Amino acid sequence: MTKEEKGILEDVFRVIREVAAKLEKEHGACTISTNIGNYQSNKHMHWHVHYGARIRDEQGRLLDGYDSK
């Protein structure tokens, strides 16, 4: 990003905050994630704002009842 594009990124983060706040209010929590490096096959900035039941603990291990396949 260039200095001139800073305003665009600020707008994107404002929208992410608004969507996350709405999901947290409605569902109690949400996750904001993105992929970088080798995990991203098409190099572009993007974010996912999602909610749902937790399937992994804080160390990334699958919780009981979830299959790793």
PyMOL Python script that loads the backbone (N, CA, C, O; Angstrom):
from pymol import cmd

cmd.read_pdbstr("""\
ATOM      1  N   MET A   1       0.847  -1.178   0.000  1.00  0.00           N
ATOM      2  CA  MET A   1       0.000   0.000   0.000  1.00  0.00           C
ATOM      3  C   MET A   1       0.889   1.237   0.000  1.00  0.00           C
ATOM      4  O   MET A   1       1.984   1.250   0.562  1.00  0.00           O
ATOM      5  N   THR A   2       0.389   2.244  -0.633  1.00  0.00           N
ATOM      6  CA  THR A   2       1.109   3.513  -0.655  1.00  0.00           C
ATOM      7  C   THR A   2       0.503   4.469   0.368  1.00  0.00           C
ATOM      8  O   THR A   2      -0.571   4.215   0.913  1.00  0.00           O
ATOM      9  N   LYS A   3       1.204   5.566   0.619  1.00  0.00           N
ATOM     10  CA  LYS A   3       0.666   6.594   1.520  1.00  0.00           C
ATOM     11  C   LYS A   3      -0.684   7.095   1.029  1.00  0.00           C
ATOM     12  O   LYS A   3      -1.588   7.360   1.821  1.00  0.00           O
ATOM     13  N   GLU A   4      -0.808   7.219  -0.277  1.00  0.00           N
ATOM     14  CA  GLU A   4      -2.041   7.734  -0.864  1.00  0.00           C
ATOM     15  C   GLU A   4      -3.215   6.781  -0.651  1.00  0.00           C
ATOM     16  O   GLU A   4      -4.368   7.213  -0.660  1.00  0.00           O
ATOM     17  N   GLU A   5      -2.940   5.499  -0.462  1.00  0.00           N
ATOM     18  CA  GLU A   5      -3.989   4.491  -0.278  1.00  0.00           C
ATOM     19  C   GLU A   5      -4.348   4.256   1.188  1.00  0.00           C
ATOM     20  O   GLU A   5      -5.207   3.429   1.493  1.00  0.00           O
ATOM     21  N   LYS A   6      -3.695   4.977   2.088  1.00  0.00           N
ATOM     22  CA  LYS A   6      -3.935   4.799   3.521  1.00  0.00           C
ATOM     23  C   LYS A   6      -5.408   4.962   3.884  1.00  0.00           C
ATOM     24  O   LYS A   6      -5.924   4.200   4.701  1.00  0.00           O
ATOM     25  N   GLY A   7      -6.083   5.923   3.303  1.00  0.00           N
ATOM     26  CA  GLY A   7      -7.493   6.168   3.586  1.00  0.00           C
ATOM     27  C   GLY A   7      -8.371   4.976   3.223  1.00  0.00           C
ATOM     28  O   GLY A   7      -9.338   4.676   3.924  1.00  0.00           O
ATOM     29  N   ILE A   8      -8.036   4.299   2.129  1.00  0.00           N
ATOM     30  CA  ILE A   8      -8.802   3.116   1.715  1.00  0.00           C
ATOM     31  C   ILE A   8      -8.689   2.030   2.781  1.00  0.00           C
ATOM     32  O   ILE A   8      -9.691   1.427   3.167  1.00  0.00           O
ATOM     33  N   LEU A   9      -7.477   1.782   3.253  1.00  0.00           N
ATOM     34  CA  LEU A   9      -7.269   0.756   4.275  1.00  0.00           C
ATOM     35  C   LEU A   9      -7.975   1.125   5.578  1.00  0.00           C
ATOM     36  O   LEU A   9      -8.522   0.256   6.256  1.00  0.00           O
ATOM     37  N   GLU A  10      -7.965   2.398   5.924  1.00  0.00           N
ATOM     38  CA  GLU A  10      -8.690   2.848   7.118  1.00  0.00           C
ATOM     39  C   GLU A  10     -10.182   2.569   6.976  1.00  0.00           C
ATOM     40  O   GLU A  10     -10.827   2.156   7.939  1.00  0.00           O
ATOM     41  N   ASP A  11     -10.735   2.789   5.785  1.00  0.00           N
ATOM     42  CA  ASP A  11     -12.150   2.494   5.546  1.00  0.00           C
ATOM     43  C   ASP A  11     -12.433   0.998   5.657  1.00  0.00           C
ATOM     44  O   ASP A  11     -13.443   0.594   6.234  1.00  0.00           O
ATOM     45  N   VAL A  12     -11.552   0.193   5.113  1.00  0.00           N
ATOM     46  CA  VAL A  12     -11.725  -1.267   5.191  1.00  0.00           C
ATOM     47  C   VAL A  12     -11.746  -1.711   6.646  1.00  0.00           C
ATOM     48  O   VAL A  12     -12.620  -2.482   7.043  1.00  0.00           O
ATOM     49  N   PHE A  13     -10.803  -1.238   7.442  1.00  0.00           N
ATOM     50  CA  PHE A  13     -10.761  -1.629   8.853  1.00  0.00           C
ATOM     51  C   PHE A  13     -11.965  -1.098   9.633  1.00  0.00           C
ATOM     52  O   PHE A  13     -12.416  -1.745  10.578  1.00  0.00           O
ATOM     53  N   ARG A  14     -12.482   0.048   9.259  1.00  0.00           N
ATOM     54  CA  ARG A  14     -13.687   0.571   9.903  1.00  0.00           C
ATOM     55  C   ARG A  14     -14.864  -0.373   9.653  1.00  0.00           C
ATOM     56  O   ARG A  14     -15.628  -0.679  10.569  1.00  0.00           O
ATOM     57  N   VAL A  15     -15.001  -0.827   8.421  1.00  0.00           N
ATOM     58  CA  VAL A  15     -16.089  -1.751   8.089  1.00  0.00           C
ATOM     59  C   VAL A  15     -15.892  -3.082   8.819  1.00  0.00           C
ATOM     60  O   VAL A  15     -16.857  -3.645   9.335  1.00  0.00           O
ATOM     61  N   ILE A  16     -14.663  -3.590   8.871  1.00  0.00           N
ATOM     62  CA  ILE A  16     -14.388  -4.831   9.601  1.00  0.00           C
ATOM     63  C   ILE A  16     -14.808  -4.681  11.063  1.00  0.00           C
ATOM     64  O   ILE A  16     -15.454  -5.569  11.619  1.00  0.00           O
ATOM     65  N   ARG A  17     -14.442  -3.557  11.684  1.00  0.00           N
ATOM     66  CA  ARG A  17     -14.826  -3.317  13.084  1.00  0.00           C
ATOM     67  C   ARG A  17     -16.342  -3.289  13.245  1.00  0.00           C
ATOM     68  O   ARG A  17     -16.875  -3.860  14.198  1.00  0.00           O
ATOM     69  N   GLU A  18     -17.041  -2.630  12.321  1.00  0.00           N
ATOM     70  CA  GLU A  18     -18.501  -2.540  12.401  1.00  0.00           C
ATOM     71  C   GLU A  18     -19.162  -3.915  12.268  1.00  0.00           C
ATOM     72  O   GLU A  18     -20.062  -4.253  13.037  1.00  0.00           O
ATOM     73  N   VAL A  19     -18.717  -4.692  11.301  1.00  0.00           N
ATOM     74  CA  VAL A  19     -19.283  -6.032  11.104  1.00  0.00           C
ATOM     75  C   VAL A  19     -18.976  -6.919  12.309  1.00  0.00           C
ATOM     76  O   VAL A  19     -19.852  -7.642  12.782  1.00  0.00           O
ATOM     77  N   ALA A  20     -17.740  -6.869  12.808  1.00  0.00           N
ATOM     78  CA  ALA A  20     -17.363  -7.677  13.968  1.00  0.00           C
ATOM     79  C   ALA A  20     -18.187  -7.291  15.197  1.00  0.00           C
ATOM     80  O   ALA A  20     -18.627  -8.164  15.945  1.00  0.00           O
ATOM     81  N   ALA A  21     -18.398  -6.003  15.410  1.00  0.00           N
ATOM     82  CA  ALA A  21     -19.191  -5.553  16.561  1.00  0.00           C
ATOM     83  C   ALA A  21     -20.625  -6.057  16.446  1.00  0.00           C
ATOM     84  O   ALA A  21     -21.223  -6.464  17.442  1.00  0.00           O
ATOM     85  N   LYS A  22     -21.178  -6.031  15.236  1.00  0.00           N
ATOM     86  CA  LYS A  22     -22.548  -6.514  15.033  1.00  0.00           C
ATOM     87  C   LYS A  22     -22.638  -8.010  15.315  1.00  0.00           C
ATOM     88  O   LYS A  22     -23.563  -8.457  15.995  1.00  0.00           O
ATOM     89  N   LEU A  23     -21.688  -8.788  14.800  1.00  0.00           N
ATOM     90  CA  LEU A  23     -21.706 -10.233  15.041  1.00  0.00           C
ATOM     91  C   LEU A  23     -21.491 -10.560  16.514  1.00  0.00           C
ATOM     92  O   LEU A  23     -22.119 -11.474  17.048  1.00  0.00           O
ATOM     93  N   GLU A  24     -20.601  -9.812  17.172  1.00  0.00           N
ATOM     94  CA  GLU A  24     -20.385 -10.050  18.601  1.00  0.00           C
ATOM     95  C   GLU A  24     -21.656  -9.765  19.387  1.00  0.00           C
ATOM     96  O   GLU A  24     -22.009 -10.519  20.295  1.00  0.00           O
ATOM     97  N   LYS A  25     -22.337  -8.697  19.049  1.00  0.00           N
ATOM     98  CA  LYS A  25     -23.582  -8.349  19.745  1.00  0.00           C
ATOM     99  C   LYS A  25     -24.651  -9.412  19.516  1.00  0.00           C
ATOM    100  O   LYS A  25     -25.354  -9.796  20.451  1.00  0.00           O
ATOM    101  N   GLU A  26     -24.779  -9.889  18.278  1.00  0.00           N
ATOM    102  CA  GLU A  26     -25.823 -10.850  17.932  1.00  0.00           C
ATOM    103  C   GLU A  26     -25.500 -12.284  18.369  1.00  0.00           C
ATOM    104  O   GLU A  26     -26.403 -13.042  18.719  1.00  0.00           O
ATOM    105  N   HIS A  27     -24.207 -12.658  18.348  1.00  0.00           N
ATOM    106  CA  HIS A  27     -23.827 -14.060  18.564  1.00  0.00           C
ATOM    107  C   HIS A  27     -22.852 -14.278  19.718  1.00  0.00           C
ATOM    108  O   HIS A  27     -22.505 -15.419  20.021  1.00  0.00           O
ATOM    109  N   GLY A  28     -22.412 -13.214  20.357  1.00  0.00           N
ATOM    110  CA  GLY A  28     -21.538 -13.352  21.516  1.00  0.00           C
ATOM    111  C   GLY A  28     -20.056 -13.358  21.215  1.00  0.00           C
ATOM    112  O   GLY A  28     -19.244 -13.148  22.116  1.00  0.00           O
ATOM    113  N   ALA A  29     -19.685 -13.595  19.964  1.00  0.00           N
ATOM    114  CA  ALA A  29     -18.270 -13.625  19.590  1.00  0.00           C
ATOM    115  C   ALA A  29     -18.157 -13.716  18.072  1.00  0.00           C
ATOM    116  O   ALA A  29     -19.130 -14.022  17.383  1.00  0.00           O
ATOM    117  N   CYS A  30     -16.973 -13.450  17.568  1.00  0.00           N
ATOM    118  CA  CYS A  30     -16.689 -13.669  16.152  1.00  0.00           C
ATOM    119  C   CYS A  30     -15.175 -13.769  15.988  1.00  0.00           C
ATOM    120  O   CYS A  30     -14.414 -13.497  16.917  1.00  0.00           O
ATOM    121  N   THR A  31     -14.760 -14.160  14.803  1.00  0.00           N
ATOM    122  CA  THR A  31     -13.349 -14.272  14.476  1.00  0.00           C
ATOM    123  C   THR A  31     -13.073 -13.448  13.235  1.00  0.00           C
ATOM    124  O   THR A  31     -13.873 -13.426  12.299  1.00  0.00           O
ATOM    125  N   ILE A  32     -11.932 -12.769  13.232  1.00  0.00           N
ATOM    126  CA  ILE A  32     -11.471 -12.054  12.050  1.00  0.00           C
ATOM    127  C   ILE A  32     -10.170 -12.727  11.633  1.00  0.00           C
ATOM    128  O   ILE A  32      -9.238 -12.836  12.430  1.00  0.00           O
ATOM    129  N   SER A  33     -10.108 -13.179  10.380  1.00  0.00           N
ATOM    130  CA  SER A  33      -8.900 -13.883   9.943  1.00  0.00           C
ATOM    131  C   SER A  33      -8.562 -13.510   8.504  1.00  0.00           C
ATOM    132  O   SER A  33      -9.387 -12.972   7.764  1.00  0.00           O
ATOM    133  N   THR A  34      -7.337 -13.811   8.141  1.00  0.00           N
ATOM    134  CA  THR A  34      -6.864 -13.640   6.775  1.00  0.00           C
ATOM    135  C   THR A  34      -5.781 -14.686   6.532  1.00  0.00           C
ATOM    136  O   THR A  34      -5.305 -15.312   7.479  1.00  0.00           O
ATOM    137  N   ASN A  35      -5.394 -14.880   5.301  1.00  0.00           N
ATOM    138  CA  ASN A  35      -4.308 -15.789   4.956  1.00  0.00           C
ATOM    139  C   ASN A  35      -3.181 -14.980   4.330  1.00  0.00           C
ATOM    140  O   ASN A  35      -3.421 -14.049   3.560  1.00  0.00           O
ATOM    141  N   ILE A  36      -1.952 -15.345   4.668  1.00  0.00           N
ATOM    142  CA  ILE A  36      -0.795 -14.674   4.072  1.00  0.00           C
ATOM    143  C   ILE A  36       0.251 -15.718   3.692  1.00  0.00           C
ATOM    144  O   ILE A  36       0.124 -16.891   4.043  1.00  0.00           O
ATOM    145  N   GLY A  37       1.264 -15.293   2.987  1.00  0.00           N
ATOM    146  CA  GLY A  37       2.363 -16.177   2.639  1.00  0.00           C
ATOM    147  C   GLY A  37       1.933 -17.332   1.756  1.00  0.00           C
ATOM    148  O   GLY A  37       1.133 -17.158   0.837  1.00  0.00           O
ATOM    149  N   ASN A  38       2.466 -18.511   2.040  1.00  0.00           N
ATOM    150  CA  ASN A  38       2.186 -19.684   1.218  1.00  0.00           C
ATOM    151  C   ASN A  38       0.737 -20.133   1.294  1.00  0.00           C
ATOM    152  O   ASN A  38       0.281 -20.863   0.414  1.00  0.00           O
ATOM    153  N   TYR A  39      -0.007 -19.717   2.324  1.00  0.00           N
ATOM    154  CA  TYR A  39      -1.419 -20.098   2.437  1.00  0.00           C
ATOM    155  C   TYR A  39      -2.300 -19.308   1.483  1.00  0.00           C
ATOM    156  O   TYR A  39      -3.471 -19.646   1.307  1.00  0.00           O
ATOM    157  N   GLN A  40      -1.770 -18.279   0.875  1.00  0.00           N
ATOM    158  CA  GLN A  40      -2.574 -17.433  -0.005  1.00  0.00           C
ATOM    159  C   GLN A  40      -2.096 -17.631  -1.442  1.00  0.00           C
ATOM    160  O   GLN A  40      -1.020 -17.159  -1.810  1.00  0.00           O
ATOM    161  N   SER A  41      -2.884 -18.321  -2.248  1.00  0.00           N
ATOM    162  CA  SER A  41      -2.485 -18.614  -3.627  1.00  0.00           C
ATOM    163  C   SER A  41      -2.690 -17.416  -4.554  1.00  0.00           C
ATOM    164  O   SER A  41      -1.952 -17.252  -5.526  1.00  0.00           O
ATOM    165  N   ASN A  42      -3.683 -16.581  -4.260  1.00  0.00           N
ATOM    166  CA  ASN A  42      -3.965 -15.394  -5.058  1.00  0.00           C
ATOM    167  C   ASN A  42      -3.636 -14.187  -4.186  1.00  0.00           C
ATOM    168  O   ASN A  42      -4.410 -13.840  -3.294  1.00  0.00           O
ATOM    169  N   LYS A  43      -2.511 -13.554  -4.430  1.00  0.00           N
ATOM    170  CA  LYS A  43      -1.989 -12.508  -3.545  1.00  0.00           C
ATOM    171  C   LYS A  43      -2.840 -11.237  -3.596  1.00  0.00           C
ATOM    172  O   LYS A  43      -2.757 -10.456  -4.544  1.00  0.00           O
ATOM    173  N   HIS A  44      -3.650 -11.048  -2.569  1.00  0.00           N
ATOM    174  CA  HIS A  44      -4.467  -9.853  -2.429  1.00  0.00           C
ATOM    175  C   HIS A  44      -4.867  -9.732  -0.958  1.00  0.00           C
ATOM    176  O   HIS A  44      -4.853 -10.718  -0.220  1.00  0.00           O
ATOM    177  N   MET A  45      -5.217  -8.529  -0.544  1.00  0.00           N
ATOM    178  CA  MET A  45      -5.652  -8.344   0.835  1.00  0.00           C
ATOM    179  C   MET A  45      -7.103  -8.752   0.973  1.00  0.00           C
ATOM    180  O   MET A  45      -7.946  -8.373   0.160  1.00  0.00           O
ATOM    181  N   HIS A  46      -7.389  -9.522   1.999  1.00  0.00           N
ATOM    182  CA  HIS A  46      -8.765  -9.898   2.282  1.00  0.00           C
ATOM    183  C   HIS A  46      -8.882 -10.327   3.735  1.00  0.00           C
ATOM    184  O   HIS A  46      -7.903 -10.742   4.356  1.00  0.00           O
ATOM    185  N   TRP A  47     -10.081 -10.222   4.263  1.00  0.00           N
ATOM    186  CA  TRP A  47     -10.353 -10.616   5.642  1.00  0.00           C
ATOM    187  C   TRP A  47     -11.647 -11.401   5.682  1.00  0.00           C
ATOM    188  O   TRP A  47     -12.555 -11.167   4.884  1.00  0.00           O
ATOM    189  N   HIS A  48     -11.724 -12.325   6.609  1.00  0.00           N
ATOM    190  CA  HIS A  48     -12.944 -13.087   6.860  1.00  0.00           C
ATOM    191  C   HIS A  48     -13.449 -12.677   8.240  1.00  0.00           C
ATOM    192  O   HIS A  48     -12.682 -12.673   9.202  1.00  0.00           O
ATOM    193  N   VAL A  49     -14.716 -12.336   8.346  1.00  0.00           N
ATOM    194  CA  VAL A  49     -15.341 -12.058   9.636  1.00  0.00           C
ATOM    195  C   VAL A  49     -16.436 -13.108   9.769  1.00  0.00           C
ATOM    196  O   VAL A  49     -17.424 -13.085   9.035  1.00  0.00           O
ATOM    197  N   HIS A  50     -16.251 -14.032  10.716  1.00  0.00           N
ATOM    198  CA  HIS A  50     -17.192 -15.139  10.820  1.00  0.00           C
ATOM    199  C   HIS A  50     -17.471 -15.485  12.269  1.00  0.00           C
ATOM    200  O   HIS A  50     -16.744 -15.078  13.175  1.00  0.00           O
ATOM    201  N   TYR A  51     -18.540 -16.246  12.472  1.00  0.00           N
ATOM    202  CA  TYR A  51     -18.926 -16.673  13.809  1.00  0.00           C
ATOM    203  C   TYR A  51     -19.402 -18.114  13.737  1.00  0.00           C
ATOM    204  O   TYR A  51     -19.625 -18.650  12.652  1.00  0.00           O
ATOM    205  N   GLY A  52     -19.549 -18.716  14.858  1.00  0.00           N
ATOM    206  CA  GLY A  52     -20.038 -20.085  14.951  1.00  0.00           C
ATOM    207  C   GLY A  52     -19.383 -20.762  16.146  1.00  0.00           C
ATOM    208  O   GLY A  52     -18.554 -20.175  16.840  1.00  0.00           O
ATOM    209  N   ALA A  53     -19.765 -21.976  16.362  1.00  0.00           N
ATOM    210  CA  ALA A  53     -19.220 -22.712  17.491  1.00  0.00           C
ATOM    211  C   ALA A  53     -17.719 -22.928  17.311  1.00  0.00           C
ATOM    212  O   ALA A  53     -17.244 -23.201  16.209  1.00  0.00           O
ATOM    213  N   ARG A  54     -16.996 -22.802  18.393  1.00  0.00           N
ATOM    214  CA  ARG A  54     -15.551 -23.017  18.370  1.00  0.00           C
ATOM    215  C   ARG A  54     -15.281 -24.483  18.090  1.00  0.00           C
ATOM    216  O   ARG A  54     -15.909 -25.354  18.690  1.00  0.00           O
ATOM    217  N   ILE A  55     -14.342 -24.769  17.173  1.00  0.00           N
ATOM    218  CA  ILE A  55     -13.967 -26.158  16.901  1.00  0.00           C
ATOM    219  C   ILE A  55     -12.528 -26.445  17.342  1.00  0.00           C
ATOM    220  O   ILE A  55     -12.112 -27.603  17.383  1.00  0.00           O
ATOM    221  N   ARG A  56     -11.766 -25.390  17.673  1.00  0.00           N
ATOM    222  CA  ARG A  56     -10.382 -25.566  18.138  1.00  0.00           C
ATOM    223  C   ARG A  56     -10.168 -24.773  19.420  1.00  0.00           C
ATOM    224  O   ARG A  56     -10.807 -23.748  19.657  1.00  0.00           O
ATOM    225  N   ASP A  57      -9.247 -25.279  20.241  1.00  0.00           N
ATOM    226  CA  ASP A  57      -8.902 -24.542  21.449  1.00  0.00           C
ATOM    227  C   ASP A  57      -7.880 -23.457  21.113  1.00  0.00           C
ATOM    228  O   ASP A  57      -7.518 -23.290  19.948  1.00  0.00           O
ATOM    229  N   GLU A  58      -7.414 -22.722  22.118  1.00  0.00           N
ATOM    230  CA  GLU A  58      -6.500 -21.598  21.895  1.00  0.00           C
ATOM    231  C   GLU A  58      -5.152 -22.031  21.314  1.00  0.00           C
ATOM    232  O   GLU A  58      -4.438 -21.210  20.738  1.00  0.00           O
ATOM    233  N   GLN A  59      -4.793 -23.322  21.459  1.00  0.00           N
ATOM    234  CA  GLN A  59      -3.544 -23.837  20.901  1.00  0.00           C
ATOM    235  C   GLN A  59      -3.745 -24.452  19.517  1.00  0.00           C
ATOM    236  O   GLN A  59      -2.801 -24.986  18.936  1.00  0.00           O
ATOM    237  N   GLY A  60      -4.964 -24.381  18.987  1.00  0.00           N
ATOM    238  CA  GLY A  60      -5.236 -24.894  17.648  1.00  0.00           C
ATOM    239  C   GLY A  60      -5.625 -26.353  17.592  1.00  0.00           C
ATOM    240  O   GLY A  60      -5.801 -26.901  16.504  1.00  0.00           O
ATOM    241  N   ARG A  61      -5.765 -27.004  18.757  1.00  0.00           N
ATOM    242  CA  ARG A  61      -6.148 -28.423  18.782  1.00  0.00           C
ATOM    243  C   ARG A  61      -7.651 -28.557  18.606  1.00  0.00           C
ATOM    244  O   ARG A  61      -8.419 -27.775  19.167  1.00  0.00           O
ATOM    245  N   LEU A  62      -8.079 -29.567  17.815  1.00  0.00           N
ATOM    246  CA  LEU A  62      -9.510 -29.803  17.632  1.00  0.00           C
ATOM    247  C   LEU A  62     -10.150 -30.178  18.956  1.00  0.00           C
ATOM    248  O   LEU A  62      -9.591 -30.960  19.726  1.00  0.00           O
ATOM    249  N   LEU A  63     -11.310 -29.626  19.214  1.00  0.00           N
ATOM    250  CA  LEU A  63     -12.064 -29.960  20.423  1.00  0.00           C
ATOM    251  C   LEU A  63     -12.721 -31.325  20.264  1.00  0.00           C
ATOM    252  O   LEU A  63     -12.886 -31.803  19.142  1.00  0.00           O
ATOM    253  N   ASP A  64     -13.094 -31.952  21.364  1.00  0.00           N
ATOM    254  CA  ASP A  64     -13.769 -33.246  21.327  1.00  0.00           C
ATOM    255  C   ASP A  64     -14.996 -33.172  20.437  1.00  0.00           C
ATOM    256  O   ASP A  64     -15.730 -32.185  20.454  1.00  0.00           O
ATOM    257  N   GLY A  65     -15.212 -34.219  19.665  1.00  0.00           N
ATOM    258  CA  GLY A  65     -16.376 -34.273  18.801  1.00  0.00           C
ATOM    259  C   GLY A  65     -16.108 -33.801  17.383  1.00  0.00           C
ATOM    260  O   GLY A  65     -16.988 -33.910  16.529  1.00  0.00           O
ATOM    261  N   TYR A  66     -14.911 -33.274  17.106  1.00  0.00           N
ATOM    262  CA  TYR A  66     -14.572 -32.824  15.765  1.00  0.00           C
ATOM    263  C   TYR A  66     -13.481 -33.714  15.205  1.00  0.00           C
ATOM    264  O   TYR A  66     -12.448 -33.928  15.839  1.00  0.00           O
ATOM    265  N   ASP A  67     -13.722 -34.230  14.009  1.00  0.00           N
ATOM    266  CA  ASP A  67     -12.792 -35.135  13.356  1.00  0.00           C
ATOM    267  C   ASP A  67     -11.816 -34.317  12.523  1.00  0.00           C
ATOM    268  O   ASP A  67     -12.214 -33.325  11.912  1.00  0.00           O
ATOM    269  N   SER A  68     -10.552 -34.708  12.486  1.00  0.00           N
ATOM    270  CA  SER A  68      -9.531 -33.954  11.738  1.00  0.00           C
ATOM    271  C   SER A  68      -9.548 -34.299  10.253  1.00  0.00           C
ATOM    272  O   SER A  68      -8.730 -33.754   9.512  1.00  0.00           O
ATOM    273  N   LYS A  69     -10.426 -35.164   9.781  1.00  0.00           N
ATOM    274  CA  LYS A  69     -10.446 -35.544   8.366  1.00  0.00           C
ATOM    275  C   LYS A  69     -11.261 -34.590   7.551  1.00  0.00           C
ATOM    276  O   LYS A  69     -11.384 -34.762   6.338  1.00  0.00           O
TER     277      LYS A  69
END
""", "prot")
cmd.dss("prot")
cmd.show_as("cartoon", "prot")
cmd.util.cbc("prot")
cmd.orient("prot")
